[in-house]
Amino acid sequence: QVQLVESGGGLVQPGGSLRLPCAASESTFNFNASGWYRQAPGKQRELVAVITLGISTNYADSVEPRFTISKDIAKRTVSLQMNSLKPEDTAVYYCYARRVTSGNIYWGQGTQVTVSS
């Protein structure tokens, strides 16, 4: 069973920055897509950013160009750098990874991001 462990969430003022690392229990080469979703209270979970095995990236319109997703193969980590944060970015952020061979999707436990003054 794949384990994905997120960290880096917290409370930040509008305009601030946070970095969310997601550490995987196995090589990132096993996943053809990894990334982040978020879910705000009373709203559906939405895709924030994704990075593929080929290092191409895609972002939700609401976060580009403020957010950047990256991958550290040696550390088996996918990270989301969030800059110029807005109150509407407040949500629980979930890391996910999709396995190349089976297409199964794995989720982290989620980390809370709160943007407030």
Backbone as CSV, one residue per row, in Angstrom:
resi,resn,N_x,N_y,N_z,CA_x,CA_y,CA_z,C_x,C_y,C_z
1,GLN,0.848,-1.193,0.000,0.000,0.000,0.000,0.886,1.247,0.000
2,VAL,0.625,2.144,-0.932,1.400,3.376,-1.023,1.007,4.313,0.111
3,GLN,1.995,4.937,0.696,1.727,5.978,1.695,2.181,7.327,1.161
4,LEU,1.307,8.303,1.270,1.617,9.682,0.893,1.436,10.544,2.137
5,VAL,2.477,11.258,2.519,2.447,12.050,3.748,2.671,13.512,3.411
6,GLU,1.633,14.324,3.654,1.734,15.760,3.413,2.207,16.479,4.663
7,SER,2.782,17.643,4.462,3.160,18.510,5.569,3.163,19.945,5.055
8,GLY,3.402,20.888,5.953,3.597,22.269,5.531,2.377,23.152,5.604
9,GLY,1.211,22.616,5.948,0.036,23.453,6.060,0.102,24.352,7.278
10,GLY,-0.872,25.265,7.377,-0.913,26.157,8.523,-1.699,27.422,8.235
11,LEU,-1.524,28.393,9.110,-2.200,29.678,9.004,-1.227,30.699,8.426
12,VAL,-1.669,31.429,7.417,-0.829,32.441,6.785,-1.691,33.645,6.440
13,GLN,-1.085,34.820,6.445,-1.813,36.035,6.092,-1.961,36.156,4.586
14,PRO,-2.986,36.863,4.128,-3.119,37.110,2.692,-1.842,37.715,2.127
15,GLY,-1.444,37.218,0.947,-0.206,37.652,0.325,0.999,36.830,0.726
16,GLY,0.841,35.974,1.705,1.951,35.151,2.176,2.175,33.926,1.329
17,SER,3.134,33.095,1.775,3.519,31.891,1.036,3.559,30.679,1.951
18,LEU,3.320,29.524,1.361,3.488,28.240,2.033,4.010,27.242,1.013
19,ARG,4.723,26.239,1.516,5.193,25.150,0.669,4.674,23.844,1.257
20,LEU,4.030,23.044,0.418,3.455,21.774,0.853,4.231,20.631,0.208
21,PRO,5.074,19.928,0.978,5.721,18.734,0.450,4.828,17.507,0.653
22,CYS,4.918,16.576,-0.268,4.208,15.297,-0.154,5.237,14.200,-0.390
23,ALA,5.523,13.432,0.643,6.530,12.381,0.559,5.860,11.035,0.297
24,ALA,6.360,10.306,-0.713,5.813,9.003,-1.073,6.670,7.880,-0.511
25,SER,6.035,6.733,-0.255,6.740,5.583,0.310,7.459,4.760,-0.753
26,GLU,7.302,5.138,-2.040,8.020,4.450,-3.103,8.376,5.442,-4.195
27,SER,9.139,4.967,-5.173,9.675,5.849,-6.195,8.589,6.581,-6.972
28,THR,8.835,7.840,-7.293,7.885,8.612,-8.097,7.812,8.091,-9.539
29,PHE,8.768,7.257,-9.944,8.708,6.661,-11.283,7.551,5.672,-11.402
30,ASN,6.998,5.246,-10.266,5.868,4.311,-10.289,4.546,5.005,-10.589
31,PHE,4.558,6.332,-10.655,3.313,7.084,-10.814,3.379,7.944,-12.069
32,ASN,2.368,7.855,-12.923,2.392,8.659,-14.141,1.790,10.034,-13.923
33,ALA,1.186,10.254,-12.769,0.696,11.586,-12.428,0.668,11.718,-10.911
34,SER,1.088,12.866,-10.437,1.029,13.188,-9.010,0.602,14.640,-8.900
35,GLY,-0.007,14.967,-7.767,-0.397,16.361,-7.643,-1.208,16.634,-6.409
36,TRP,-1.980,17.705,-6.495,-2.730,18.204,-5.348,-4.160,18.564,-5.733
37,TYR,-5.063,18.154,-4.873,-6.441,18.615,-4.890,-6.666,19.426,-3.622
38,ARG,-7.755,20.171,-3.583,-8.150,20.853,-2.357,-9.664,20.818,-2.221
39,GLN,-10.100,20.917,-0.965,-11.528,20.937,-0.685,-11.813,21.969,0.391
40,ALA,-12.586,22.967,0.021,-13.000,24.002,0.957,-14.329,23.578,1.590
41,PRO,-14.661,24.119,2.761,-15.924,23.756,3.421,-17.122,24.003,2.510
42,GLY,-17.973,22.987,2.378,-19.178,23.123,1.584,-18.971,23.060,0.087
43,LYS,-17.733,22.781,-0.349,-17.443,22.723,-1.784,-16.901,21.359,-2.178
44,GLN,-16.967,21.075,-3.474,-16.421,19.822,-3.978,-14.894,19.902,-4.045
45,ARG,-14.273,18.731,-3.992,-12.818,18.666,-4.141,-12.455,19.083,-5.557
46,GLU,-11.434,19.918,-5.689,-11.039,20.407,-7.008,-9.543,20.201,-7.228
47,LEU,-9.186,19.968,-8.486,-7.779,19.811,-8.843,-7.081,21.156,-8.764
48,VAL,-5.911,21.155,-8.115,-5.106,22.365,-8.002,-3.953,22.334,-9.002
49,ALA,-3.183,21.247,-8.978,-2.011,21.151,-9.843,-1.634,19.700,-10.006
50,VAL,-1.060,19.368,-11.161,-0.622,18.005,-11.443,0.711,18.059,-12.176
51,ILE,1.558,17.065,-11.901,2.825,16.915,-12.601,2.917,15.471,-13.063
52,THR,3.296,15.284,-14.320,3.319,13.937,-14.886,4.707,13.316,-14.772
53,LEU,4.778,12.049,-15.165,6.056,11.346,-15.159,7.053,12.056,-16.065
54,GLY,6.542,12.670,-17.134,7.394,13.403,-18.059,7.650,14.834,-17.646
55,ILE,7.264,15.209,-16.438,7.510,16.514,-15.824,6.696,17.631,-16.474
56,SER,5.649,17.297,-17.225,4.753,18.357,-17.671,3.821,18.702,-16.519
57,THR,3.348,19.937,-16.498,2.515,20.405,-15.388,1.217,21.025,-15.901
58,ASN,0.226,21.035,-15.032,-1.040,21.666,-15.351,-1.616,22.237,-14.058
59,TYR,-2.277,23.389,-14.176,-2.790,24.085,-13.010,-4.231,24.514,-13.201
60,ALA,-4.950,24.626,-12.088,-6.264,25.252,-12.124,-6.082,26.732,-12.464
61,ASP,-7.033,27.283,-13.198,-6.948,28.695,-13.585,-6.848,29.598,-12.362
62,SER,-7.477,29.200,-11.270,-7.535,30.058,-10.080,-6.201,30.162,-9.347
63,VAL,-5.248,29.288,-9.650,-3.986,29.319,-8.909,-2.790,29.690,-9.784
64,GLU,-2.936,29.611,-11.095,-1.831,29.965,-11.985,-1.767,31.474,-12.125
65,PRO,-0.611,32.152,-12.045,0.743,31.618,-11.890,1.263,31.630,-10.457
66,ARG,0.361,31.743,-9.483,0.798,31.884,-8.092,1.385,30.603,-7.511
67,PHE,0.916,29.453,-7.996,1.360,28.167,-7.447,2.305,27.489,-8.423
68,THR,3.257,26.729,-7.875,4.181,25.956,-8.698,4.322,24.555,-8.119
69,ILE,4.155,23.548,-8.955,4.331,22.158,-8.526,5.679,21.663,-9.046
70,SER,6.366,20.871,-8.216,7.668,20.348,-8.608,7.862,18.963,-8.008
71,LYS,8.882,18.268,-8.522,9.126,16.898,-8.084,10.604,16.737,-7.771
72,ASP,10.915,16.085,-6.659,12.288,15.734,-6.299,12.361,14.212,-6.306
73,ILE,12.942,13.659,-7.380,12.950,12.207,-7.549,13.752,11.522,-6.452
74,ALA,14.887,12.089,-6.104,15.739,11.468,-5.086,15.045,11.396,-3.732
75,LYS,14.263,12.425,-3.395,13.562,12.455,-2.111,12.163,11.868,-2.198
76,ARG,11.754,11.415,-3.405,10.413,10.838,-3.605,9.344,11.808,-3.118
77,THR,9.500,13.064,-3.482,8.621,14.114,-2.976,8.076,14.964,-4.109
78,VAL,6.793,15.274,-4.010,6.157,16.251,-4.884,5.745,17.430,-4.006
79,SER,6.107,18.632,-4.414,5.861,19.807,-3.584,5.024,20.837,-4.322
80,LEU,4.229,21.562,-3.552,3.415,22.644,-4.085,3.854,23.934,-3.402
81,GLN,4.450,24.841,-4.166,4.836,26.155,-3.661,3.689,27.109,-3.933
82,MET,3.171,27.711,-2.879,2.008,28.598,-2.998,2.414,30.005,-2.591
83,ASN,2.328,30.936,-3.522,2.672,32.323,-3.277,1.441,33.211,-3.444
84,SER,1.529,34.419,-2.924,0.431,35.394,-3.054,-0.905,34.766,-2.657
85,LEU,-0.915,34.120,-1.516,-2.112,33.396,-1.077,-3.271,34.339,-0.802
86,LYS,-4.458,33.845,-1.102,-5.694,34.596,-0.936,-6.607,33.854,0.035
87,PRO,-7.536,34.547,0.678,-8.474,33.852,1.578,-9.221,32.714,0.876
88,GLU,-9.499,32.863,-0.397,-10.216,31.806,-1.125,-9.365,30.570,-1.377
89,ASP,-8.077,30.622,-1.042,-7.231,29.429,-1.124,-7.374,28.553,0.125
90,THR,-8.116,29.031,1.109,-8.321,28.261,2.340,-9.045,26.960,2.024
91,ALA,-8.448,25.848,2.433,-9.002,24.522,2.148,-8.116,23.462,2.796
92,VAL,-8.606,22.232,2.767,-7.747,21.090,3.064,-7.126,20.642,1.748
93,TYR,-5.822,20.528,1.726,-5.087,20.161,0.516,-4.681,18.690,0.603
94,TYR,-4.994,17.953,-0.463,-4.724,16.518,-0.501,-3.734,16.202,-1.619
95,CYS,-2.712,15.466,-1.277,-1.767,14.957,-2.262,-2.326,13.664,-2.861
96,TYR,-2.070,13.428,-4.147,-2.501,12.176,-4.756,-1.427,11.688,-5.725
97,ALA,-1.506,10.407,-6.041,-0.601,9.809,-7.027,-1.336,8.681,-7.746
98,ARG,-1.137,8.584,-9.051,-1.780,7.551,-9.866,-0.713,6.588,-10.368
99,ARG,-0.881,5.308,-10.036,0.102,4.291,-10.393,0.094,4.015,-11.898
100,VAL,1.288,3.865,-12.467,1.441,3.625,-13.900,0.795,2.320,-14.315
101,THR,1.057,1.241,-13.592,0.647,-0.092,-14.024,-0.853,-0.335,-13.871
102,SER,-1.430,0.051,-12.762,-2.833,-0.293,-12.479,-3.796,0.871,-12.667
103,GLY,-3.286,2.091,-12.665,-4.168,3.257,-12.713,-4.791,3.586,-11.368
104,ASN,-4.471,2.812,-10.328,-5.013,3.096,-8.993,-4.533,4.459,-8.507
105,ILE,-5.414,5.144,-7.803,-5.092,6.465,-7.261,-4.986,6.365,-5.750
106,TYR,-3.950,6.949,-5.209,-3.692,6.954,-3.772,-3.748,8.393,-3.259
107,TRP,-4.200,8.525,-2.003,-4.382,9.851,-1.406,-3.612,9.982,-0.103
108,GLY,-3.169,11.202,0.168,-2.640,11.511,1.481,-3.778,11.842,2.432
109,GLN,-3.419,12.138,3.683,-4.420,12.370,4.710,-4.967,13.797,4.693
110,GLY,-4.306,14.686,3.971,-4.750,16.070,3.888,-4.042,16.968,4.880
111,THR,-3.855,18.223,4.485,-3.259,19.216,5.374,-4.032,20.526,5.223
112,GLN,-4.343,21.145,6.347,-5.173,22.346,6.345,-4.333,23.577,6.015
113,VAL,-4.840,24.372,5.084,-4.242,25.676,4.760,-5.309,26.730,5.027
114,THR,-4.992,27.680,5.883,-5.916,28.760,6.210,-5.253,30.098,5.912
115,VAL,-5.897,30.887,5.070,-5.374,32.209,4.701,-6.301,33.252,5.311
116,SER,-5.792,33.948,6.304,-6.624,34.892,7.039,-5.757,35.915,7.749
117,SER,-6.288,37.119,7.873,-5.572,38.154,8.617,-6.034,38.176,10.065
